[in-house]
Amino acid sequence: MGRNGPTLQKIPVAGPNLSSLERRFLLKAFDSGWISGRGQFIEKFEKAFAQYIGVKYALTCSSGTSALHLALLALEVKQRDEVLVPDLTYIAVPNAVSYCNALPIMCDIDPATWNIDPKDIRSRISRESVAIIAVHLYGNPCDMNELMALKKKHGLYLIEDCSESLGSTYKGKPTGAFGDVAVFSFFANKTITTGEGGMVCTNNRKLAERIDKLRNQWVSSGYNHGGIGYNYRMTNLQAAIGLAQLERIDGLIKTKMRNSKIYDGYLDSKMFEKQQSTEHSFFVPWMYAVKGRFPSEKFVKYMAKRGVEAKQVFTPVTRQNPYLEKTRKYSNKISSTGICFPSGTNLKPSQIRKVAQLASGFRSNS
Ligand SMILES: *Cc1c(COP(=O)(O)O)cnc(C)c1O
């Protein structure tokens, strides 16, 4: 009972899942005095992460956004270059391209998987195209066969944005092990978190060396700097949390899968159409995302009244102020009907069931 009578316990769309292990590692980093961008936990977290993805190099940085920027800088994306990105994604993707004074070219999505559509990419490739950023949206792996073929045929770089797809695989290989470079975000609502933080992965030694310099003011020795770099370092405190999260990742993924199964069991697939997973893939849903047979705005309000934070999916890039353009067919459609259900790994099965029951009681004409 709240002060004003019974209150519903609010159910958030996602939140961090932190245990005594994270606390213990964090205090260890704190007590060591290594609280900035150097320390044992950074090395340990990078090593464990590289091993988990199956790549040679993993480099921590300050956010998923800085990871994207580092990837583009390492590949020497520059003014007037064109980078093909999905229209339905988080704004950090086109923004990182803009930081390089390059042009993000928004591509429409596949209406079934919600991922960047290889056919649409093909129609937008020009002499200025240098790279594709493939975002595995809400955890759904992109069709890597198609994207690798496009990369090869047109001599493009491929960057994977795995901020939402940690744990997902394509043909048995983790997302992040395919592109020239892959990036991850550890924001508080992601599958594993460091509060704020990111990671850049690659198998290419030269790229890894460039990323290492770029994230740390391009220090060559002492106060000598061989180029223009950034301060995009992750702190040892954050890496301590990250290492603990990574040790617990199997359990976190299991919970994501369990949540998704519960929703599957309750929701009428005629009312709520799921994101279709790509062939040959294992899809860990970072968010349980569906396309409703009704405007998502109405549904989100209905759930909010009942103490549940459902969320509309991303607003397409081409409908954002800095990138306004003629509209895209499928990304707009998903954007106006797409819903993310509460998907946090800290939610109990009973809470997920309650959300699913409430949702199945929704009538679009009421
Ligand atoms: C979360 C996210 C990012 C960036 O995240 P920050 O860590 O907040 O900078 C980038 N791309 C996608 C697809 C994301 O979901």
The ligand as an SDF file (V2000), in Angstrom:
LIG
                    3D

 15 15  0  0  0  0  0  0  0  0999 V2000
   22.5460    1.8320  -27.3160 C   0  0  0  0  0  0  0  0  0  0  0  0
   22.9450    1.9140  -28.7180 C   0  0  0  0  0  0  0  0  0  0  0  0
   24.0730    2.6550  -29.1590 C   0  0  0  0  0  0  0  0  0  0  0  0
   24.9320    3.5540  -28.3460 C   0  0  0  0  0  0  0  0  0  0  0  0
   24.8970    3.6060  -27.0800 O   0  0  0  0  0  0  0  0  0  0  0  0
   25.5280    4.5740  -26.0010 P   0  0  0  0  0  0  0  0  0  0  0  0
   26.3400    3.6540  -25.1730 O   0  0  0  0  0  0  0  0  0  0  0  0
   24.3460    5.1260  -25.2930 O   0  0  0  0  0  0  0  0  0  0  0  0
   26.3560    5.6040  -26.6560 O   0  0  0  0  0  0  0  0  0  0  0  0
   24.4190    2.5860  -30.4910 C   0  0  0  0  0  0  0  0  0  0  0  0
   23.7090    1.8840  -31.3680 N   0  0  0  0  0  0  0  0  0  0  0  0
   22.6250    1.1810  -31.0040 C   0  0  0  0  0  0  0  0  0  0  0  0
   21.9040    0.3980  -32.0390 C   0  0  0  0  0  0  0  0  0  0  0  0
   22.1980    1.1980  -29.6790 C   0  0  0  0  0  0  0  0  0  0  0  0
   21.0830    0.5140  -29.3290 O   0  0  0  0  0  0  0  0  0  0  0  0
  1  2  1  0
  2  3  1  0
  2 14  2  0
  3  4  1  0
  3 10  2  0
  4  5  1  0
  5  6  1  0
  6  7  2  0
  6  8  1  0
  6  9  1  0
 10 11  1  0
 11 12  2  0
 12 13  1  0
 12 14  1  0
 14 15  1  0
M  END
$$$$
